[in-house]
Amino acid sequence: MSKNKEILEHQKKQNTLKTQVKEIKRKLPTYIIGFLLFAFVSLYFLENTFYNYFGKNVNLIIIIVVILSVFSLFILIRSYLKVKQLQRESKSIGSKLYKLMKLETETKDE
C-alpha cells in the first residue's frame, strides 16, 4: 500500500508542476504588455523630467527602447529558465513513476 501512496504523491506533484508551467506560459504575454503600458504611462506623466534629463526626443526614444528591450528580455529569459526547471523536475518525477510502476520480474532458482 505504501507503494501506491508514493505513486499517487508523485503523480499529484507532477500534475501541479505541469499546471505551473501552463500558467507561466499563459501569463507571460500579460506581463510583457503590462510592463509596456507601465513604461508608456510613466513616460506620459514624467515627460518633462525625462526631457530635461535626456535632452532631445531622439535620445529619449532610444533610451526607452533600450530599457524596454532589456527588461522584456530579462522577463523572457527568467520565465524560460523557470519553465525549463519545472519541466526537468516533472521529467524526473515521471522517470521515478516509471520505475515504481513497472512490473518487476523475479527469477526463482529451482
C-alpha positions as semicolon CSV with decimal commas, in nm:
position;residue;x (nm);y (nm);z (nm)
1;M;0,000;0,000;0,000
2;S;0,284;0,241;0,065
3;K;0,397;0,197;-0,295
4;N;0,052;0,306;-0,417
5;K;0,056;0,612;-0,190
6;E;0,401;0,705;-0,313
7;I;0,286;0,672;-0,674
8;L;-0,017;0,893;-0,605
9;E;0,200;1,158;-0,437
10;H;0,440;1,164;-0,731
11;Q;0,152;1,189;-0,979
12;K;-0,003;1,475;-0,784
13;K;0,328;1,662;-0,769
14;Q;0,386;1,605;-1,142
15;N;0,039;1,740;-1,225
16;T;0,097;2,053;-1,016
17;L;0,430;2,112;-1,194
18;K;0,261;2,079;-1,531
19;T;-0,011;2,325;-1,433
20;Q;0,254;2,570;-1,311
21;V;0,427;2,550;-1,649
22;K;0,097;2,618;-1,827
23;E;0,025;2,916;-1,600
24;I;0,367;3,069;-1,662
25;K;0,328;3,032;-2,037
26;R;-0,025;3,176;-2,023
27;K;0,070;3,480;-1,810
28;L;0,390;3,574;-1,994
29;P;0,227;3,794;-2,262
30;T;0,025;3,969;-1,990
31;Y;0,343;4,060;-1,801
32;I;0,512;4,200;-2,110
33;I;0,209;4,403;-2,218
34;G;0,163;4,532;-1,862
35;F;0,526;4,638;-1,847
36;L;0,499;4,819;-2,180
37;L;0,184;5,001;-2,067
38;F;0,354;5,099;-1,741
39;A;0,650;5,237;-1,934
40;F;0,431;5,443;-2,166
41;V;0,218;5,580;-1,881
42;S;0,527;5,675;-1,682
43;L;0,670;5,839;-1,993
44;Y;0,350;6,038;-2,038
45;F;0,339;6,166;-1,679
46;L;0,713;6,224;-1,641
47;E;0,772;6,372;-1,985
48;N;0,922;6,698;-1,861
49;T;1,161;6,521;-1,626
50;F;1,272;6,283;-1,900
51;Y;1,313;6,568;-2,146
52;N;1,528;6,769;-1,904
53;Y;1,740;6,465;-1,823
54;F;1,787;6,317;-2,173
55;G;1,766;6,625;-2,395
56;K;1,637;6,572;-2,747
57;N;1,348;6,341;-2,822
58;V;1,568;6,109;-3,027
59;N;1,785;6,031;-2,726
60;L;1,477;5,979;-2,512
61;I;1,321;5,737;-2,759
62;I;1,646;5,542;-2,797
63;I;1,693;5,513;-2,420
64;I;1,334;5,399;-2,366
65;V;1,351;5,140;-2,642
66;V;1,675;5,002;-2,498
67;I;1,534;4,988;-2,145
68;L;1,213;4,820;-2,263
69;S;1,412;4,569;-2,465
70;V;1,639;4,482;-2,174
71;F;1,354;4,435;-1,927
72;S;1,146;4,236;-2,176
73;L;1,444;4,015;-2,249
74;F;1,502;3,969;-1,876
75;I;1,140;3,865;-1,823
76;L;1,154;3,623;-2,116
77;I;1,479;3,461;-2,003
78;R;1,362;3,433;-1,642
79;S;1,037;3,267;-1,742
80;Y;1,215;3,038;-1,990
81;L;1,456;2,920;-1,720
82;K;1,172;2,867;-1,473
83;V;0,974;2,663;-1,729
84;K;1,279;2,450;-1,811
85;Q;1,344;2,385;-1,441
86;L;0,984;2,280;-1,382
87;Q;0,989;2,057;-1,690
88;R;1,310;1,888;-1,569
89;E;1,150;1,823;-1,229
90;S;0,840;1,684;-1,397
91;K;1,051;1,459;-1,617
92;S;1,249;1,324;-1,322
93;I;0,925;1,253;-1,136
94;G;0,798;1,075;-1,448
95;S;1,104;0,850;-1,453
96;K;1,058;0,777;-1,081
97;L;0,696;0,688;-1,150
98;Y;0,802;0,459;-1,432
99;K;1,047;0,278;-1,204
100;L;0,784;0,243;-0,932
101;M;0,509;0,123;-1,162
102;K;0,699;-0,116;-1,385
103;L;0,650;-0,480;-1,315
104;E;0,940;-0,644;-1,151
105;T;1,008;-0,998;-1,256
106;E;1,181;-1,214;-1,006
107;T;1,377;-1,512;-1,115
108;K;1,328;-1,817;-0,900
109;D;1,601;-2,066;-0,855
110;E;1,460;-2,414;-0,876
